[in-house]
Amino acid sequence: MTRAPLALPAKLSLLTVAASLVCLAQLPPSDAVNYAAKVITQTGQVSVIKDVQPWALSVGDTVNVRDLIITGVDGHAILQVSDGSTFEVFPNSRVVFRKNPPNWKDFIDVLVGRVRVHIEHFGNVPNPNRVLTPTAVISVRGTTFDVSVDDDDETTFIEVEEGAVDVQHALLPRGEGKTLTTGESLHVYRSEPLEAHMINKGSLARQVMHSMVDAVITVATRMPRSGGGVGGVGGSGGTGGAVGDTTKTPPPPPPPPPPPPLP
């Protein structure tokens, strides 16, 4: 018995159903809110792009999957996900949060700028996540590390503060990769294999410098801005200069003494 060919409307209906199933498979699960990130600290200019428009972020706001986070010259924010892991975004950075759902292990994509990532670990239970840049794929299970991406040539610099990360080149054929442990760092260049670069160990001086820079950023972005200063010593509001002010106008000379009495 020969089957009659499907009519055109029936074929279109089947294609529509198939396309719908594919789209549903790519949608986030019903508990996608658990995969969002929450802003726990924020200073300066920090925005998220929604519908091609920048929206300012504040403490308590939520960043959803595929959102692009942008910081200005004074922008700084720390965001946290449901398992306690955090990522800290520094000034002049562009970061995409969970760019590839439903692959929730792709944590963030650092397009340019600097971030510090802390992945929580639960005893001996691994917590695998990946951080991606234009030139590197960084796999972690529970650690704290810095990632910087240069704006000019997309060179990636990775520095591990605690724990270990595995690094692969994102553009060249992947070999065995590199494993970085506490105090080690690595540059990843667009056209050079990882094997061409040694791992820097014991970068104590660089870590101290990073800590000093971070402290300066934190103080500068959190310092209240006022319209004017307080004059005088001890904030008395007088017109005199501050202590040690060499531009202070000297007091007028004393009047001359009276003439001697006539004999």
WOGI-V628600 format. One record per residue. N is the residue number from 1. RES is the residue in one small letter. SS is DSSP state (~ for helix, > for strand, _ for the rest). PSI is psi in whole degrees, -180 to 180 (NA if undefined). Layout:
n,res,ss,psi
N,RES,SS,PSI
N,RES,SS,PSI
//
This chain:
n,res,ss,psi
1,m,_,124
2,t,_,131
3,r,_,139
4,a,_,140
5,p,_,148
6,l,_,142
7,a,_,159
8,l,~,-44
9,p,~,-37
10,a,~,-40
11,k,~,-43
12,l,~,-36
13,s,~,-43
14,l,~,-41
15,l,~,-39
16,t,~,-43
17,v,~,-45
18,a,~,-43
19,a,~,-39
20,s,~,-40
21,l,~,-41
22,v,~,-44
23,c,~,-41
24,l,~,-35
25,a,~,-24
26,q,~,-9
27,l,_,151
28,p,_,152
29,p,_,171
30,s,_,-23
31,d,_,32
32,a,~,-23
33,v,~,-28
34,n,~,-15
35,y,~,3
36,a,_,170
37,a,>,147
38,k,>,136
39,v,>,119
40,i,>,-24
41,t,>,149
42,q,>,133
43,t,>,153
44,g,_,-158
45,q,_,108
46,v,>,123
47,s,>,162
48,v,>,141
49,i,>,120
50,k,>,125
51,d,_,44
52,v,_,14
53,q,>,139
54,p,>,135
55,w,>,128
56,a,>,139
57,l,_,145
58,s,_,167
59,v,_,133
60,g,_,-15
61,d,_,159
62,t,>,137
63,v,>,126
64,n,_,171
65,v,_,144
66,r,_,4
67,d,_,140
68,l,>,122
69,i,>,132
70,i,>,132
71,t,>,145
72,g,_,-166
73,v,_,-23
74,d,_,13
75,g,_,139
76,h,>,134
77,a,>,151
78,i,>,129
79,l,>,147
80,q,>,143
81,v,_,178
82,s,_,-26
83,d,_,4
84,g,_,-11
85,s,_,151
86,t,>,158
87,f,>,135
88,e,>,123
89,v,>,127
90,f,_,174
91,p,_,153
92,n,_,49
93,s,_,155
94,r,>,120
95,v,>,132
96,v,>,129
97,f,>,124
98,r,_,68
99,k,_,-25
100,n,_,55
101,p,_,150
102,p,_,20
103,n,_,84
104,w,_,-8
105,k,_,-15
106,d,>,98
107,f,>,-64
108,i,>,155
109,d,>,119
110,v,>,108
111,l,>,-41
112,v,>,154
113,g,>,-157
114,r,>,140
115,v,>,156
116,r,>,127
117,v,>,133
118,h,>,114
119,i,_,120
120,e,_,143
121,h,_,148
122,f,>,84
123,g,_,-126
124,n,_,4
125,v,>,121
126,p,_,152
127,n,_,73
128,p,_,134
129,n,>,161
130,r,>,141
131,v,>,129
132,l,>,145
133,t,>,174
134,p,_,-21
135,t,_,-6
136,a,>,150
137,v,>,119
138,i,>,119
139,s,>,133
140,v,>,157
141,r,_,-18
142,g,_,100
143,t,_,177
144,t,>,129
145,f,>,160
146,d,>,144
147,v,>,128
148,s,>,136
149,v,>,123
150,d,_,138
151,d,_,-23
152,d,_,-52
153,d,_,9
154,e,_,21
155,t,_,136
156,t,>,134
157,f,>,125
158,i,>,132
159,e,>,124
160,v,>,125
161,e,>,-34
162,e,>,138
163,g,_,-146
164,a,>,150
165,v,>,152
166,d,>,133
167,v,>,132
168,q,>,152
169,h,>,137
170,a,_,-16
171,l,_,-40
172,l,_,162
173,p,_,134
174,r,_,130
175,g,_,-135
176,e,_,-14
177,g,_,-176
178,k,>,141
179,t,>,123
180,l,>,136
181,t,>,-177
182,t,_,127
183,g,_,-2
184,e,_,154
185,s,>,164
186,l,>,139
187,h,>,138
188,v,>,115
189,y,_,155
190,r,_,-46
191,s,_,16
192,e,_,135
193,p,_,158
194,l,~,-31
195,e,~,-18
196,a,~,-4
197,h,_,133
198,m,_,153
199,i,_,129
200,n,>,125
201,k,_,151
202,g,_,45
203,s,_,62
204,l,~,-43
205,a,~,-41
206,r,~,-38
207,q,~,-40
208,v,~,-43
209,m,~,-43
210,h,~,-42
211,s,~,-40
212,m,~,-43
213,v,~,-42
214,d,~,-40
215,a,~,-41
216,v,~,-43
217,i,~,-44
218,t,~,-45
219,v,~,-44
220,a,~,-39
221,t,~,-19
222,r,~,-5
223,m,_,127
224,p,_,142
225,r,_,131
226,s,_,161
227,g,_,-19
228,g,_,169
229,g,_,-178
230,v,_,124
231,g,_,168
232,g,_,174
233,v,~,133
234,g,~,20
235,g,~,32
236,s,_,-12
237,g,_,16
238,g,_,-180
239,t,_,-7
240,g,_,163
241,g,_,177
242,a,_,171
243,v,_,131
244,g,_,9
245,d,_,109
246,t,_,-10
247,t,_,3
248,k,_,134
249,t,_,127
250,p,_,154
251,p,_,155
252,p,_,154
253,p,_,154
254,p,_,156
255,p,_,153
256,p,_,154
257,p,_,155
258,p,_,152
259,p,_,154
260,p,_,152
261,p,_,149
262,l,_,147
263,p,_,NA
//
